[in-house]
Amino acid sequence: MRRADQPFDPARLNWMLGKVQRWQPCVGGDLLDDVAAVLDDYVPSEDEAEVLATRLRGHLRRMVQLAVTSQVDQRDPEVADLVKRAQDARSTALGEDHSEAVGHLRQLAWTLDAFLERLVENQCLRERP
C-alpha cells in the first residue's frame, strides 16, 4: 500500500484545525443590527451608507458560502435564487445618488433577511442570530 501524501506539515494542519474549530457561519447580533439599521425608518447618511453596504455585503458573502458548502442551494430552488440575487446585489455599486444608495442598501438587507430565513428553514442555522 502506498503511503498517503500529506498536503501540509503538522504545524500547518494544526493551524487549519484551529481555524475550522473557531469558524462561525454568522456574526450573531451584528447581522440583525445591520439589517435593522437599513430597514428601519431611519435613513442612513452618505457616510453610513458606505459602511453599511460593506457590512451587508460581508454578511451576504458568508450566507452564500454557507449555502454552497452545505449544498442546500442544490436542494432548495429558493436558496439557489437567493445565492444568485446575493451575488448580483454584492457586485452592484451603491450609486452616486443618495436615494439610489439607500434603495440598494435596502435591497441588500431584504435579500439578507430572506436568505437567513431560508437557511434556518433548511436547518443550516439553528436559529436566527
C-alpha positions in Angstrom: 0.0 0.0 0.0 1.3 3.4 -0.9 1.9 6.0 1.8 -0.5 8.9 1.7 0.8 12.3 0.6 0.2 15.0 3.2 -0.5 18.4 1.6 0.8 20.3 4.7 3.2 19.8 7.5 1.8 19.2 11.1 2.1 22.8 12.1 0.1 24.0 9.1 -2.5 21.3 9.8 -2.9 22.4 13.4 -3.3 26.0 12.3 -6.1 24.9 9.9 -7.7 22.8 12.6 -7.8 25.8 14.9 -9.4 27.9 12.1 -12.1 25.3 11.5 -12.9 24.9 15.2 -13.3 28.7 15.6 -15.3 29.2 12.4 -18.9 30.5 12.9 -21.3 31.0 9.9 -23.0 34.1 11.4 -21.8 37.1 13.2 -24.5 36.9 15.9 -26.4 40.1 16.6 -24.3 42.2 14.3 -26.1 40.7 11.3 -29.6 41.6 12.6 -28.4 45.0 13.8 -27.1 45.9 10.3 -30.3 44.7 8.7 -32.4 46.7 11.2 -30.2 49.8 10.7 -31.1 49.7 7.0 -34.7 48.6 7.1 -35.7 50.9 10.0 -37.5 54.2 9.5 -34.1 56.0 9.9 -32.3 56.9 6.6 -28.5 56.3 6.8 -26.3 59.2 5.9 -24.0 59.0 2.9 -21.0 58.1 5.1 -23.1 55.5 7.0 -24.3 54.0 3.7 -20.9 53.0 2.5 -20.0 51.4 5.9 -23.4 49.5 6.0 -23.0 48.4 2.4 -19.6 46.8 3.2 -21.0 45.1 6.2 -24.1 43.8 4.5 -22.0 42.5 1.6 -19.9 40.6 4.1 -22.9 39.1 5.7 -24.2 38.0 2.3 -20.9 36.6 1.3 -21.0 34.4 4.4 -24.6 33.3 3.7 -23.6 32.3 0.1 -20.6 30.4 1.4 -22.7 28.5 3.9 -25.4 27.7 1.3 -22.9 26.5 -1.2 -20.7 24.5 1.1 -23.7 22.8 2.7 -25.1 22.2 -0.8 -28.5 23.5 0.3 -28.6 25.6 -2.9 -28.8 22.4 -4.9 -31.7 21.1 -2.8 -33.8 24.3 -2.5 -34.6 26.4 -5.6 -35.4 29.4 -3.4 -31.9 29.3 -1.9 -30.4 28.9 -5.3 -32.2 32.0 -6.4 -31.1 33.9 -3.3 -27.5 32.9 -4.0 -27.8 34.5 -7.4 -29.6 37.6 -6.0 -27.0 37.9 -3.3 -24.1 37.7 -5.8 -25.7 40.2 -8.1 -26.5 42.6 -5.2 -23.0 42.3 -3.8 -21.4 43.2 -7.1 -23.6 46.2 -7.7 -22.1 49.6 -6.7 -24.1 51.9 -4.4 -24.6 54.6 -7.0 -24.0 58.3 -7.0 -27.4 59.4 -5.8 -28.1 59.1 -2.1 -31.6 57.8 -2.6 -30.4 55.2 -5.0 -27.7 54.2 -2.5 -30.4 53.8 0.3 -32.5 51.8 -2.1 -29.6 49.5 -2.9 -28.9 49.1 0.9 -32.4 48.1 1.4 -32.2 45.5 -1.4 -29.1 44.1 0.3 -30.9 43.9 3.6 -34.1 42.3 2.2 -32.0 39.7 0.4 -30.0 39.0 3.6 -33.2 38.7 5.7 -34.8 36.3 3.2 -31.6 34.3 2.9 -31.4 34.0 6.7 -35.0 32.7 6.9 -34.3 30.1 4.2 -31.1 28.9 5.8 -32.9 28.5 9.2 -35.8 26.6 7.5 -33.2 24.3 5.8 -31.5 23.7 9.2 -28.2 25.3 8.0 -28.5 27.5 11.1 -30.2 26.5 14.3 -32.0 29.8 14.8 -31.8 33.4 13.8 -28.7 35.1 15.4 
